[in-house]
């Protein structure tokens, strides 16, 4: 089969298809903008029919096993006899083959092929919405990069360049007969090597996103991706082609899970947790298969699926138990685009479910096995979400960013001195993304290590003399409750003794002490996974026969994006340190590097302050 759809592209290789057929009997030229006489449709069904017309403007079925490059009208030259041609509403069918009996040619019946559904067929074909992006550069320095792309002149395109401010772009637009050639050239592009905790290369590397806005057929304008409405219309068309044979099992499971509860939030949470725990995330990203969810019944049966499969399953289960929910398209934090900026599939690469309960929208991402109900995955924070309400309506909402107090670690420590040995009993309470980070790190990095071995190799707390033992955990698998860690900690040779004075540092955990930014070599902004707050209450038991001769002064550093506060209180034979460290940002920009380093300098200086104990005579 030959299917004609996408523009002819030189200098790069994207998708092989052609818009030549759309030029037939059309001598008018269009500009890069939609003409004022653009037609609108009266209904979503009409628009879908026009979409279908675009996707099948010229379809030729041919047989390579009949090696005759013949066909009706101008449709010939393929490596096999053309048996059927569809052009718009016209279909030409080969109903008879007359052979020359003198030549005694033997025709072998086709052995390959299978019956496919309409949706499966759409997964096979190319689509004009998949033009994607082009990068002017790579991980190595590039002397010159050129993108040249050719369209018939009845195609209206849109494009947007990114991070080209410091590059003189050579842009040419040339008319050649019935075609237009667009060319962009950039020279002397530095290589992108990436840095620790940096954003994706799409935040820095010069690139262009190009898309087809519309095409003109005999004066009629048909939209492709003129705006976000067109993009959503296509997304809705795709999900409405999901083949659901039997949802009985899906509905039965949803009912069994939710029946013990009366509150809708409890029902939604139970279903969300079930999908998280019972459906394994496996990515499928082949062509249109990356956009069309598989049936909820098949996902239940196979017990695996990708993001859109799990989102669609949640959608079906929640709605069945009368919880209003919608399929929701979204881009991860690696995609720095908005839907209105570039209304193309390049904006998003992920799908979740949005549930609405008591006018509250809860974004549910079951692909993250460790997030709790109501907490969005860290990699979609602050991103635009395209919520599909119905065939004609959608909403664009921004995913909330959990504040730093929702992602909190509370640490309670009691320090005692036994000769030269410092012994610590410590309890930690982790919530939000702090809990998610710990569990995911432990799950993927512990390998064959015991919990003691894991903690001793990963949580050195700023010094390499710590030894953990007697570790206990609570709520590791309970997503709705804080993770509680308790353990004993021994630190040998931690004390410093000079004459009759003993110096002890109460800052056992020295978070961020090694986070200074290299101002000379760092090129890119610093990415932060999530906002957080770490609070410490540390109590030192003054040993018998000693008195406190010095307590450090209270220190603090305040900035809207980061800071700390450390204070000390003496009460009888105890000294209590209260310490709070906060990060209230998802990104530290280059112009903030010096301020950040000043913050790290101040907190490192505060970490070095000691309690001085003087031995009594």
LUMLO-775048 format. One line per field, with one value per residue (C-alpha): x, y, z; residue in one letter. Coordinates in Angstrom, 1 decimal. Layout:
x = c(X ...)
y = c(Y ...)
z = c(Z ...)
kekol = c(a ...)
//
This chain:
x = c(0.0 1.1 -0.2 0.6 0.7 3.8 6.1 9.3 12.3 15.9 18.9 17.2 15.2 11.9 8.9 8.5 5.3 4.1 1.6 1.6 -1.9 -3.3 -2.0 -4.3 -6.4 -5.3 -3.3 -3.9 -1.1 -1.3 0.9 2.2 -1.0 -4.5 -6.6 -9.5 -12.0 -11.1 -14.2 -15.4 -17.4 -20.8 -20.1 -17.3 -18.4 -18.0 -14.5 -13.6 -14.8 -12.5 -9.7 -10.2 -10.2 -6.8 -5.4 -6.6 -6.5 -4.6 -4.4 -3.1 -3.2 -0.7 0.7 4.5 3.7 2.2 5.3 3.6 4.1 0.7 -2.3 -5.2 -4.8 -1.5 -1.2 1.5 5.1 4.8 6.7 3.5 0.1 -2.2 -5.4 -7.3 -6.9 -9.0 -8.9 -11.3 -14.8 -13.7 -12.4 -11.1 -11.0 -9.3 -12.0 -10.4 -6.9 -6.7 -3.4 -1.7 -2.1 0.8 3.3 2.0 3.0 2.3 0.9 1.7 -1.0 0.0 1.0 1.5 -0.9 -3.6 -6.8 -6.4 -8.8 -9.1 -7.1 -4.4 -4.2 -3.7 -0.8 0.9 0.6 2.5 0.8 1.4 1.3 4.5 7.0 8.6 11.6 15.1 18.2 20.8 23.6 24.4 26.7 29.7 30.6 28.9 30.5 27.3 23.8 21.2 17.5 15.8 12.2 9.9 6.1 3.5 2.4 -1.1 0.4 0.4 3.1 4.0 7.3 9.0 12.7 14.2 17.4 18.6 19.0 22.8 23.0 22.6 20.0 20.1 16.5 15.4 11.9 12.0 9.1 9.8 6.9 4.1 6.3 7.9 11.3 12.2 15.8 17.4 21.1 23.1 26.9 29.4 27.2 28.8 28.4 25.9 27.6 25.1 26.0 25.0 21.4 21.0 17.8 17.3 19.1 15.8 16.3 19.6 20.3 19.0 16.2 13.1 9.6 7.8 4.2 1.6 -1.2 -3.6 -3.9 -5.9 -7.9 -9.8 -10.1 -11.3 -9.1 -8.7 -6.9 -4.3 -2.6 -3.6 -4.1 -4.5 -8.2 -7.0 -4.5 -7.2 -9.6 -7.1 -6.3 -10.0 -10.4 -7.7 -9.0 -12.5 -11.2 -10.2 -11.8 -13.4 -14.8 -15.9 -15.5 -17.3 -14.1 -12.8 -16.1 -16.2 -12.8 -13.6 -16.7 -15.0 -12.2 -14.5 -17.5 -16.1 -16.0 -18.6 -16.4 -15.5 -11.9 -11.5 -12.9 -10.6 -7.6 -8.4 -8.7 -5.6 -3.5 -4.8 -3.7 -0.3 0.2 -1.2 -0.3 3.3 4.5 6.0 6.6 5.1 6.1 5.8 4.1 0.5 0.8 2.4 -0.8 -3.7 -4.4 -5.0 -8.3 -8.8 -9.9 -6.7 -4.6 -6.4 -5.9 -2.2 -1.5 0.9 0.7 2.3 1.2 -1.8 -2.9 -2.9 -4.5 -7.3 -7.8 -8.1 -10.5 -12.8 -12.7 -13.3 -16.1 -17.8 -18.1 -19.4 -16.2 -15.9 -12.6 -10.9 -8.0 -5.3 -2.3 0.8 4.5 7.2 9.6 12.0 9.6 9.9 6.8 3.2 0.2 -0.5 3.1 3.4 0.2 1.8 2.4 5.9 4.4 3.5 4.9 2.8 -0.8 -2.4 -5.9 -7.7 -10.4 -12.8 -14.3 -16.2 -14.8 -11.3 -9.1 -6.8 -4.1 -3.4 -0.2 -0.2 3.1 4.9 4.5 5.5 3.5 0.5 -3.0 -3.3 0.5 1.5 4.7 7.7 8.5 5.2 5.2 4.2 3.5 0.5 -2.1 -4.6 -7.8 -10.2 -13.7 -15.7 -15.4 -15.8 -14.4 -11.0 -9.3 -5.7 -4.6 -1.2 -0.1 0.4 3.8 3.7 5.1 8.2 6.2 4.4 7.9 9.3 11.8 11.7 14.7 14.8 18.2 19.6 23.4 25.3 29.0 30.7 34.4 35.6 32.5 29.5 26.2 23.1 19.5 17.7 14.2 13.2 9.7 9.5 6.5 5.7 8.5 11.1 9.5 9.1 12.8 14.0 11.8 12.7 16.4 16.3 14.3 16.5 19.9 20.0 20.7 21.6 22.5 20.8 19.2 22.2 24.6 22.4 22.3 26.0 26.8 24.3 23.5 26.8 25.3 28.4 31.0 32.4 32.6 29.0 27.8 24.1 22.5 19.1 17.2 13.5 10.9 7.2 4.8 7.2 4.3 1.7 1.4 -0.9 1.3 4.8 7.7 9.3 12.9 14.5 18.1 21.2 24.2 27.8 30.6 34.1 36.8 34.2 35.2 38.1 39.9 42.3 43.5 40.3 38.0 36.0 34.7 31.5 29.6 25.8 25.5 25.8 23.7 25.4 22.9 24.1 27.6 29.1 26.6 28.7 28.4 31.6 31.1 34.0 32.9 29.1 27.1 23.6 21.0 20.7 17.6 16.0 13.7 11.2 10.8 11.5 12.1 14.4 13.8 16.1 15.7 19.0 19.5 22.9 23.1 26.0 28.0 28.4 31.5 31.4 30.0 29.1 31.6 30.5 27.4 27.5 25.5 22.2 22.7 20.3 20.2 17.0 16.2 12.9 14.3 16.6 17.8 18.4 17.9 20.0 19.5 20.6 18.8 20.5 18.4 20.0 22.2 20.9 21.6 19.0 19.7 16.8 17.7 15.6 16.9 14.6 14.7 11.7 12.4 12.6 15.5 18.5 19.2 22.7 22.2 21.5 24.7 26.6 23.7 23.4 27.1 26.9 24.1 26.2 29.2 27.1 25.5 28.9 30.3 27.4 28.0 31.5 30.4 31.1 29.8 32.6 32.4 34.8 35.7 35.1 38.0)
y = c(0.0 3.5 6.3 10.0 12.6 14.5 17.1 16.4 17.0 17.4 17.6 15.4 12.2 12.2 10.5 9.5 10.8 13.4 16.2 16.2 14.9 17.9 20.1 18.6 21.3 23.8 26.8 29.1 30.0 30.5 32.3 31.2 32.3 31.0 33.0 35.0 32.9 29.7 27.5 26.2 23.1 22.9 19.8 17.7 14.9 17.0 18.0 14.4 13.5 16.2 14.9 11.5 13.0 14.5 11.3 9.3 11.8 9.4 5.7 3.2 -0.6 -2.5 -6.1 -6.6 -10.3 -9.1 -7.3 -4.9 -1.2 -0.3 1.6 3.9 7.4 8.9 6.5 4.1 3.3 1.4 -2.0 -4.0 -3.8 -1.2 -2.9 0.0 3.8 6.0 9.8 11.7 10.2 8.4 4.8 3.0 -0.8 -3.4 -6.1 -8.2 -9.1 -10.3 -12.2 -13.0 -16.7 -16.9 -15.8 -18.3 -16.0 -17.7 -15.5 -16.6 -15.8 -13.4 -15.2 -12.3 -9.9 -9.8 -8.1 -5.0 -2.7 1.0 2.0 -0.6 0.8 4.3 3.0 1.9 5.1 8.3 11.5 15.1 16.1 14.2 16.7 17.1 19.2 19.7 20.4 22.8 21.1 18.1 16.9 18.0 21.4 21.9 24.1 24.5 23.0 23.5 22.5 22.6 21.5 21.7 22.0 22.4 26.0 25.1 24.1 26.7 26.1 27.4 27.2 28.5 28.6 28.2 29.4 31.0 34.5 34.4 32.8 34.7 32.6 32.6 32.1 31.7 31.2 30.4 29.8 27.0 26.4 25.1 24.6 26.6 25.8 26.9 26.9 27.7 27.8 28.2 28.3 27.7 26.0 24.8 21.2 20.4 18.0 18.4 18.9 17.4 18.4 20.4 20.6 18.6 19.8 21.3 24.1 25.2 23.7 25.8 24.1 24.6 23.1 23.1 22.1 22.1 24.6 24.0 23.1 24.6 22.4 24.3 27.3 25.4 25.6 22.5 22.9 20.4 22.1 25.7 26.0 23.9 23.2 21.3 19.3 18.4 17.5 15.0 13.6 13.1 11.4 8.9 8.0 7.6 4.9 2.7 -0.7 -1.8 -5.3 -6.0 -3.8 -6.1 -7.3 -3.7 -2.5 -5.5 -4.8 -1.1 -1.9 -4.4 -2.0 1.0 -0.7 -0.6 3.2 5.9 9.0 9.7 10.6 7.2 5.4 7.2 6.6 2.9 2.5 4.7 2.5 -0.7 0.4 1.5 -1.8 -4.2 -2.7 -2.8 0.2 -0.8 1.9 1.6 4.5 3.3 5.7 6.3 3.5 6.2 8.2 5.7 3.9 0.2 -1.0 -1.0 -4.7 -5.7 -3.8 -5.6 -8.9 -8.5 -6.5 -4.1 -0.9 2.4 5.8 6.3 2.7 3.2 6.7 5.2 2.4 4.8 6.9 3.9 2.6 6.0 7.0 3.6 4.3 7.8 9.7 12.4 11.9 12.7 11.6 14.2 14.9 16.5 17.0 16.2 18.8 17.8 19.5 23.3 24.2 25.3 24.2 27.7 28.3 25.3 23.3 20.1 16.6 17.8 19.7 16.5 13.0 11.7 11.0 11.0 11.1 14.1 13.3 16.0 15.6 18.4 21.0 19.9 18.5 15.7 14.8 11.0 9.5 5.7 5.2 6.5 3.6 5.5 8.8 9.0 9.9 13.6 14.1 14.7 13.0 15.2 15.2 16.9 19.7 23.1 21.7 22.4 19.7 19.3 17.9 16.3 17.1 15.9 15.9 19.7 20.9 20.8 22.7 23.6 23.6 23.9 21.1 22.4 22.5 20.9 23.4 22.7 21.8 19.0 17.5 17.5 15.5 15.8 14.4 13.9 13.0 12.4 12.5 11.0 10.7 7.5 8.1 8.9 7.4 9.5 7.5 8.8 7.5 9.0 9.0 10.4 11.2 11.7 13.0 13.9 13.7 13.3 9.9 9.1 9.8 7.7 4.7 4.9 5.2 2.3 0.2 0.7 1.1 -1.3 -4.4 -7.2 -4.9 -5.1 -1.9 -1.3 -1.7 0.6 3.3 3.1 3.5 6.1 8.3 9.4 12.6 14.6 12.5 9.0 7.8 7.0 3.5 2.6 -0.3 -1.4 0.0 -0.2 1.2 1.9 2.8 1.8 0.5 2.8 5.7 7.8 7.9 9.4 7.0 6.5 5.5 4.7 3.6 3.9 5.7 5.4 7.8 7.0 9.7 12.4 14.4 16.8 17.1 19.9 19.9 19.7 20.9 18.7 20.0 18.4 19.3 18.8 19.0 15.3 15.7 18.3 18.5 20.7 21.2 20.0 21.8 24.8 25.7 26.0 29.6 29.2 26.1 25.7 26.7 25.7 26.2 23.9 21.7 20.8 17.8 19.3 21.9 20.7 21.5 19.6 20.2 18.9 18.7 17.5 17.1 16.7 15.1 16.8 14.0 13.9 15.8 18.4 21.9 23.8 26.6 27.7 27.6 28.8 31.9 31.5 31.8 32.2 32.9 34.0 34.1 33.6 30.4 28.9 29.5 28.1 28.9 27.4 28.1 26.6 26.3 25.2 23.6 22.0 19.2 19.3 21.4 21.4 22.6 23.5 23.6 24.2 24.1 24.9 24.9 26.8 26.5 24.0 25.8 28.0 30.2 31.3 34.8 33.3 31.2 33.6 34.1 30.3 29.9 32.6 30.5 27.4 29.3 30.5 27.1 25.4 27.9 27.3 23.5 24.0 25.6 23.5 23.0 23.3 21.1 21.8 19.0 19.9 19.6)
z = c(0.0 -0.7 1.5 0.8 3.6 4.9 3.2 1.4 3.6 2.7 4.9 7.5 7.5 9.3 7.8 4.2 2.8 0.2 0.0 -3.8 -4.1 -2.3 -5.1 -7.7 -9.5 -7.0 -8.3 -5.5 -3.1 0.7 3.1 6.5 8.2 8.0 5.4 6.7 4.7 6.7 7.0 10.3 11.0 12.6 14.6 15.9 13.6 10.5 11.6 12.2 8.7 7.3 9.4 7.9 4.5 5.1 6.4 3.3 0.5 -1.8 -0.9 -3.4 -2.7 -4.7 -4.8 -5.1 -5.9 -9.3 -10.6 -13.0 -12.3 -13.8 -12.4 -13.4 -14.6 -13.4 -10.5 -11.8 -11.3 -8.0 -7.6 -8.2 -9.9 -8.3 -7.4 -5.7 -5.6 -3.3 -3.9 -1.7 -2.3 -5.4 -5.5 -8.5 -8.2 -10.2 -10.7 -13.5 -14.7 -18.3 -18.9 -22.2 -22.4 -24.8 -22.2 -19.6 -16.7 -13.3 -10.6 -7.0 -4.5 -1.8 1.4 3.8 5.4 8.0 8.8 10.9 12.6 11.7 14.8 14.1 10.6 12.0 14.1 10.9 8.8 9.0 10.2 9.3 13.0 13.6 12.2 15.6 16.2 14.7 16.8 15.5 17.3 19.4 22.2 20.2 18.7 15.4 12.7 10.6 10.6 7.9 7.9 4.5 4.1 1.1 1.0 -1.7 -1.7 -0.5 2.9 5.6 8.2 11.7 13.4 16.5 17.3 20.8 22.3 19.1 20.6 20.5 17.1 13.8 11.9 8.2 7.0 3.4 1.9 -1.8 -4.2 -6.8 -9.1 -6.9 -3.9 -1.1 0.3 3.9 5.0 8.3 8.9 12.1 12.5 15.3 17.9 21.1 22.2 24.9 27.5 30.3 33.9 37.2 38.1 34.9 32.9 29.6 26.5 25.2 27.7 26.2 22.7 19.8 18.0 16.0 16.2 12.9 12.2 9.6 10.4 7.5 3.8 1.0 -1.3 -4.1 -1.9 1.2 4.2 6.4 9.7 10.9 13.8 13.6 17.3 20.5 19.5 16.5 18.6 21.1 18.3 17.1 20.5 21.2 17.8 18.8 22.2 20.8 18.6 21.5 21.0 24.3 23.8 27.4 30.4 32.8 34.6 34.8 36.4 38.7 40.1 40.5 42.4 44.7 45.5 46.2 47.9 51.4 51.2 51.1 50.7 47.1 48.0 49.8 46.7 44.3 46.5 46.8 43.0 42.4 44.8 43.2 39.7 41.1 42.8 40.2 36.8 35.8 33.8 30.4 27.7 24.2 22.0 18.4 16.0 16.8 19.3 21.5 21.5 21.4 24.8 24.8 26.0 29.7 29.6 27.9 30.4 33.3 31.6 30.9 34.1 32.3 30.2 29.5 30.9 28.6 29.2 33.0 32.6 30.5 33.0 35.9 33.7 33.1 36.7 38.4 36.1 36.7 40.4 39.7 40.3 37.6 35.8 32.5 30.4 30.6 28.3 29.8 29.1 31.7 33.0 30.2 27.8 28.2 26.0 26.4 24.3 23.1 22.2 19.9 19.5 18.5 20.0 21.0 24.0 25.8 26.2 29.1 30.0 33.5 34.9 36.4 39.0 40.1 43.6 45.4 42.8 43.6 40.8 41.7 39.2 39.4 37.8 38.5 36.7 39.8 42.1 45.2 45.2 47.4 46.3 45.6 45.1 41.5 40.2 40.8 37.0 36.1 38.7 37.3 33.8 31.7 31.6 28.8 30.4 27.9 29.1 26.1 22.3 22.1 25.4 27.1 29.9 30.3 33.9 35.5 37.8 41.3 42.9 46.4 48.9 50.9 54.0 52.1 51.4 54.9 56.8 60.6 62.5 66.2 67.7 71.1 71.5 74.4 75.0 76.0 76.4 72.9 71.3 70.3 70.4 68.7 68.8 65.9 64.4 61.0 59.6 55.9 53.9 50.3 47.8 50.6 51.3 47.6 47.0 49.9 48.9 45.2 45.9 48.3 45.9 42.9 44.6 47.5 45.3 47.7 50.6 54.0 55.2 57.5 54.5 52.4 55.0 55.7 52.0 51.1 54.1 55.4 56.7 55.9 57.5 56.8 60.3 60.9 61.6 61.6 63.5 64.9 62.0 62.0 59.5 59.6 56.8 54.0 52.0 53.4 51.0 53.1 56.2 56.8 56.5 60.0 60.3 63.6 64.2 66.4 65.2 66.4 65.5 66.6 67.0 66.6 69.6 69.8 73.2 74.1 77.7 79.9 77.1 74.8 71.5 70.0 66.9 67.0 63.2 62.4 59.3 57.1 54.2 51.3 52.6 49.3 47.0 46.0 42.3 40.2 38.9 36.4 34.7 35.3 32.2 32.9 35.6 38.5 38.6 41.9 42.0 44.5 47.1 50.6 54.3 56.7 60.4 63.1 66.8 68.3 72.1 73.7 77.1 79.0 80.6 84.3 85.5 82.7 82.3 79.2 78.6 75.2 73.0 69.4 68.5 66.6 62.9 60.0 56.2 54.5 50.8 49.0 47.4 50.1 53.6 57.1 60.8 63.6 67.3 70.6 74.0 77.3 80.0 83.0 81.7 78.1 75.1 72.3 68.8 66.5 62.8 59.7 56.1 53.3 49.5 48.0 44.3 41.5 39.7 40.5 37.5 36.4 37.8 41.2 41.4 43.5 45.9 46.2 46.9 49.6 51.1 51.0 52.5 55.4 56.2 56.0 58.4 60.8 60.5 61.9 65.2 68.2 71.7 74.3 77.4 80.2 82.6 86.3 88.7)
kekol = c(x x x x x x x x x x x x x x x x x x x x x x x x x x x x x x x x x x x x x x x x x x x x x x x x x x x x x x x x x x x x x x x x x x x x x x x x x x x x x x x x x x x x x x x x x x x x x x x x x x x x x x x x x x x x x x x x x x x x x x x x x x x x x x x x x x x x x x x x x x x x x x x x x x x x x x x x x x x x x x x x x x x x x x x x x x x x x x x x x x x x x x x x x x x x x x x x x x x x x x x x x x x x x x x x x x x x x x x x x x x x x x x x x x x x x x x x x x x x x x x x x x x x x x x x x x x x x x x x x x x x x x x x x x x x x x x x x x x x x x x x x x x x x x x x x x x x x x x x x x x x x x x x x x x x x x x x x x x x x x x x x x x x x x x x x x x x x x x x x x x x x x x x x x x x x x x x x x x x x x x x x x x x x x x x x x x x x x x x x x x x x x x x x x x x x x x x x x x x x x x x x x x x x x x x x x x x x x x x x x x x x x x x x x x x x x x x x x x x x x x x x x x x x x x x x x x x x x x x x x x x x x x x x x x x x x x x x x x x x x x x x x x x x x x x x x x x x x x x x x x x x x x x x x x x x x x x x x x x x x x x x x x x x x x x x x x x x x x x x x x x x x x x x x x x x x x x x x x x x x x x x x x x x x x x x x x x x x x x x x x x x x x x x x x x x x x x x x x x x x x x x x x x x x x x x x x x x x x x x)
//
